[in-house]
Amino acid sequence: MICSRCSKEIPTGHICFNCGADNLLLQKARTASLRQYNKGVAFAKEEDYSAAVEALKECVLFDKHNFVARNLLGIAYFQIGLVTEALKEWIISASIKKEKNPAQRYIDSLQKNARLLEKLSDGINMYNNALEQFKQGNNDLAVIQLKKAVDINPSLVEANNLLTAYYLSVHDKSKAKKTIYKTLKIDKRNPKALEYLAELTSSEKAVSGKNSLSSSTETEGYIENGYNEQSNGIFKKLISAFRTDFALFGAGIILTSAVFVTLIMPSTISNEQSKIDEMQKRISELEDENINGTSAFAVKYNNLEEEYKKLQEENKKYQGEYNVKQQELDIQTAEAYIASGEFDSAAELLYNLKADLLTDEDKINVEDLRAKCYPQAGETLYDSGRELFNSGNLAEAKASLNKALEMAPNENFSDNILYFLAQISEQEGDNAQAKEYYGRIVNEFSSSDVFTRSEQKLTELSSQRG
């Protein structure tokens, strides 16, 4: 097993001896993050932005380096008027992945339109001012500030919700309905708006049930349902709305760096595989029944077999698409690792790429990336291989040194890699391979400190029979 955090090999178990990471927990966290990301995507497509925000916040909680989820979270925040929060997520995303990241485009678009950004910021400031005015008991001034806030930034659903709470507290059902529907038009299933709508609908039903009573009785009906100014009913809801976390609109921005990303594609493959498993089960049942020789079962079997093959082809297609997407993400992750100086991790990802899944453009990009990280990663592998050789672990030393040679065939330590590989080949009794390694040192590294010994070894082995 390869450690998900440091990319070192874990010989046994799931705890990395190098960095101490519990890879079982990391895998569970990645799975949970993916699940929440898929939910966030689904909610965003349905314009249920509040739910999308909650799902995506959980997604980045499980995997804080998921820049794709942060981009979508920023868009969801922007759709409900939380521009500062959107910018925060995009800036964090851009710090995680600096190239080919749409987050930078979002930031640039806002920065180029400074007037728009200033207006949106003014709207949030007015909302914050309204909260202060409400807390001080200046309701009229607060409502004026809120109205200005939603005029400037109509998508600011928190301001609309606060207006709704105020209108309900003063029994202005008409205006309350208007702001509720305005909120739901922006954010289809906004929890606060739906709660206020349910409260309003409930009160209207209660009042309509007493429509034969006098006007004084009707007023009493409002008192019973918590709408009297002297009661704490809906006013508690208004006070609750005032407690919105001011930090939600703060300008402070926390930057992080490192990379990982998750995809929706695995769930598609999983669904297809489930279909195939079910189809295989049905085919097995029909095969048993078909032993009796009834033609009806034979027809059923043939139809199911065709459907089964079709599903296999579809799953193969999805798997291929997923592999391509995964490789693209591995390349992006490797770029981020290189940018942060984590050359070993980048090299491991690039080393495992399959060339037949790369486009011509990707192949050029991958070669450039390998040139940046392979020499450093090769030296690390060489040091590891040398230590393994000195401790007598020839099999692992050979694997590490071969990989080091593949990554760094022409570095100042490459001759030493060849020399250790030659030594291992000799101990394994493979003199032909040992001669090849010594011969490369003699022919390619004339100034090597192991040149003389290699030349002697080459002469000695060449003089031996067989």
N, C-alpha and C positions, 0 to 999 in steps of 0.2 A: 504494500500500500504506500502511496505517495502522500505526504502531509499536505493538506489543503492550504496551510498557512505559510510554511517555509519551503515546500516542495522537496523536502528530504525524504528518503525512503524509510518506511517504518517496517522493520523486519518481522515483528510480531505484535499482536494486539492492535489497539487504535490510539494509544497515547504516543505522541512524537517524542523521541528521546532528545531531539535537537532543540525544539522550542517549547515542549511541554503541552502542546495543544491536544485537546481531546477531539479527535477527528469524527467520532461518532456524534458528539454534540454539534460540531461544526456542520456535519451533513444534515442533522435534524434542523438546525437553524436555517440552512440554505433551503430546505424543503418548505419550512414554515414561511420563509420570506417569499418564495415563489408562489405559494398558495395565496398569500395576501396581495402580491403583485397582480396575479390574475384576477382577483376580486376587484382590485382598484381599477384595472382596465375595463372590466365589465361595467362597473358603476359609472365610470367616466363616459363610456359609450352611451349610457342611458341618461346622461346629464344629471346624475345623482352625485353631485360634486362633494357634498358633505360626507357621504359614505365613502366616496373615493379617497378623500383626504384621510379618513380614519384608517382605512385599509392600507394605504400607502405609508402612513406614519408607522404602522406596525411592521410593514415590509422593511423599511430602512432601520427600524429598531433591531430587527433580526440580522440585517446585513447593511451596516451603515455606509458601505462602499458601493452600493448599487446605484450608480449614477443614472441609469435608465429610469428607475423608479423615482428618483429625486426629480428628474425632468418632468415626469408626469404629475408628481405631487405639486411642483411649481405651477404647472398649467391649471390644475384643479384649484389651487389657492387663487390664482389670477382670475379664474372664472367667477369666484364668489367675492372678488374685490379686495382680497388680502395681498396687495401688491408687494409689500415689504417681505412677507413670508415667501412669496413666489421667488422674489429676487434672491433671498437667502438660500433657497434650495438650488437654484440655478448656479449661484456662485460656488456653493459646495460641490455641485456636480462638475463644474468647469475645473475646479481644483483637483478633482479625482482623475478626470480624463481631459487633457488639455487640447487634444487634436480630434477633429471630426466629431465634435460633440455639439449637438444643436443648442445646448444650454447657452453657449457663448453667443449664438445668433440671437437668442431671446434677449440676453442682457444688452447686446449692442443695439437692438431695435429700440429698447426703452431709453438707452443713453442718447441715441440720436434724436429722440423725440423728448427733449428735456422738458418742454412745456407740459406735455401730457403727464410725464412722471411727477412733475411739480404739482399739477392739479390733483392727481390721485393721492399724493402725499397730503395735500391740503384737506382732502375728504376724510382721510384717516385721522388727521389732527382735529378736525371738527367733531368727529365721532368721539374722540377721547375727551374733548372739551365738554361735549354734551353729558358724558358720564359724570364729569366733575360737577357740572351744573345740577344734575339730578341729585347727586349726593348732598349738595348744599341746599336743596329744596327749591332751586330756581327752575321750576319745570318749564315755564314759558320760554326762557332763554335756551334751555336744553333742547326743546322741540324745534326751535328756530335753527339751532346748530345741526340737528339731525337732518332736517329738511334740506339744508344746504349741502350736507355731506352726501345725501343720496342724489341730489341734483348734479353734483360734480362727479360722483362715482356711483352710477345706478346699480352696479353689480355688488355693492357692499351690503351683503345680506344681513350682517350683524346690525347695521344701522336700521335696516327695514324691520328686523325683528324687535329692536328696541322701540321703534315707533309703534309697532303693533301692540307691544306690552303697555305702552303709555295709553294708546287709544282704548284698549280694553279696560284700563284702570279708571278711565273717565267715561266709560260706557258708550263710546262712539263706535258702534258696531260696523257702521258703513265704512269708515276709514280703516278700521282694523281689518276688515275683509279685503279691502283694496291692497293694503300693504302685504297681507298674507299671500294673496294671489301673485303679487309682484315678485315676492321672494320665491315662490314655488315655480314661477316661470323661469327664474334664473337657475335655481337649485331644486330639481324636481321633487325630492323627498327630504327637504330640510327638516330635521327633527323638531326644532323649536317652532317653525311655522306650522307644521302638522299638529303639534301639541296645542298651539293657540287656536287652530281651526277646529280641532275636536272640542275644545273648551267652549268656543263660540257656538258651535252647532248644538252642543248639549244644552247650553243655556237657552238658545232659541226654541228648542223643542219643549223645554220646561215652561217657558213663557207662553208658547202657543197653546199649551194644555190648560192655561188659566185665562184664556182670552175672553171668557164671559164675566170675569171679575171687574171691579171698578179700577180706575186708574191708580187709586191708592193701593189696592191689592196688588196691582201689577208691579208697583214699586217694591212692595214687600217680596214679590217673587225674585226680583234682582238681589234683594238682601239675602234671601235663602241660598242663592247660587253664588254668593261671594262677590257681588258686583257693587255693593254699597261702599261709598268712599270711606265710611267709618269702620268698615270691616277689613280684615287682613287677607281676604281671598285672593283676587287677581293681583292686588298690590304686592303680595309676596313674590309673585311671579315677576313683576316689574323689578323689585329689588334684586331678585336673583339674577336678572339680566344685567343689572349694573355691575355685577361681580366679575364680568368678563376680564380675563387675565390681560392686564395692560401690556405684559411682555409680548403678547401675541402680535402687537404692532410695533415693537421696539425696533431700533435700527441696528442693533448689534448683530454681527455676523460671525459665525464660527466656521472656520475652514478646516477641512480634513483632507488627508491624502492617502491613497491606496486604492485598489481596484477590485471589483468583481461585479458580475452582472448575471441576471437570471432571465429565462425565456419562457414564453407561453408554449412553445413547441413540444416540450416533453409531455404535457398533459394530452396533447393530440395523439402522440405516439402511444401513450398508455391506453387511451380509449380504443384505438385501433387494435392494439394487442389483446385487449379484453374481448373484443368482438371475435378475433381469431381463435382465442382459447375456447370461447363458447361454441363457435362453429366446429372446432375440432371435436369437442365433446359430443355434439349432435351427430357428426359424421360417424364417430365410433359406435354410438347407439344404433344408427341405421345399418352399419356394417354387420352388427350382430343379428339384427332382424332379417337382413337380406340373405343370410345363410339359408333361410327357409325357401328361397327361390321365387318369392312373389315379385312380379314385375313392378307393382306400385312402389315398393320400397326401392327397387333399383332406380326408378326414375327420380324418386326423391333424393337418393344418394348422389346421382349424377348432377342434379341441380345444385345440391348443397356443396358438392366438390368444386363446381365451377365458381360458386359464390365465395367459397373458401379461398380459392386461388386468386380471385379478384381482390379480396381483402388483403391477402398476402402482398400482392403487387402494390396496393394502395399504402400499406404499412411500410413497404420498402421505399416507396416514394417519399413518405413523410420522414422516414429515418434518414434518407439522403439529404432532404432539405434541412433537417435538424443538424446533421453533421456539418453541413456547409455553414449554417448560422453559428454553430458552436465554434468552428474554426475562426470565423470572422471575429467573434468575441475574444477568443484566445489571442489573436493578433493584437486587438485593442488593449487587452489586459497586459500583454507583453510590452507594448509601447509605454504603458503607465509604469510598469516595473522598471523599465530602463530609465525613464524620467526621474524616478525616485532612487536610482542607484542599486536596485535589487536585480543585479545581472544574472545571478544563479536561477532565480525564479523565472525570469524572462526567458532564459535559455532553455529551461525545461519545457516550457510551453511551446516554444518555437521548434524544438527538437522533435516533438511528438506530432507535429502537423503532417497531414497527408498531402503530398504534392498534387495528386490527381483531383483533389477537391478545391485547389486554388486557381483563381483566375490569373491571367498573365500579369495583370497589374499587382495582384496580391503577391505573386512570386517575386517580383522586383522588390516590393516593399519588405517582404520577409527576408530576402537576402541582405538588404540594408540593415535590418534590425539584428540579424544574426552577426553581421560584421561588428556591430556595436557591443554585443554582449558575450559572444562565444569565446573570445580570448580570455576574458576574466573568469567565465564559468569553467572553461577548460583548465585553467590554472587551479581552480578549487578542486576539480575532479582529479587532477594530477596529484595534488597534495594528499587527497583522500586515498588514492590508489597506492601511493608510496607508503603511507602509514599501514595500510592493509597488507601490503607486501612484506614490510618489516615485521609485522605481527604474525606472518605465516598464513594469512587468509588469501591464498592465491586466486581462488575462483572470483571472489568479489573484487580483488585488486585488478584482475584482468578486465572485468566488466567496466570498472571505473576508468581504467587507463585507456581502454579502447574508445570509450565515449569521449574522453579528454582529447585523444588524438583526432577523432572525427571533428571535434569542435575547433581544435587549435593545431592544425597540421604544420604550421610554419612559424611558431612562436619560439622565443629564446629558450623555452623549456621543453620543446617538442622532441629534441634529441634524447632527453632524459626519459621521456615517456616511452620512446622506442627502445631504449636500453632496458628498462624494467620489463617491457613486454617480451623482449628477447630472452631475458633471464627466466621469465615464467615459462616460455616455450621450451627452453632447455630442460627445466625441471619436469615439464610434462612429457619430455621425450620427443617433442616435435622439432627436430633439428632443422628441418627445411624451413619452417616458419621463423625460427631463431635467426637463420642465415639471412633471410629476407629483411628482418628488422635491422640486423647489424649492417647489412649492405646499404640500407637506406641512410644510416648514420654516416657511413664512409662516403657515400656519393652526394649527400645533400647537406651535411653539416661538418665541413672540413675543419672548422675552428672549434668544434665541440670539445668539452673537457673529457668526454668519454670516447673521443675519436680513436685514440691509440688502442685502448682496450677493445673497442669494437673491431678494429682492424685485426688485432691478434686473434680474437674470437672467430672472426670470419675465416681467417687462414686455418685455424685449428679445426673448425667444423668442416671446412672444404676438403681437408686432408683425410678426414674419416670416411670410411666406406658406408654407403647407404645413406 
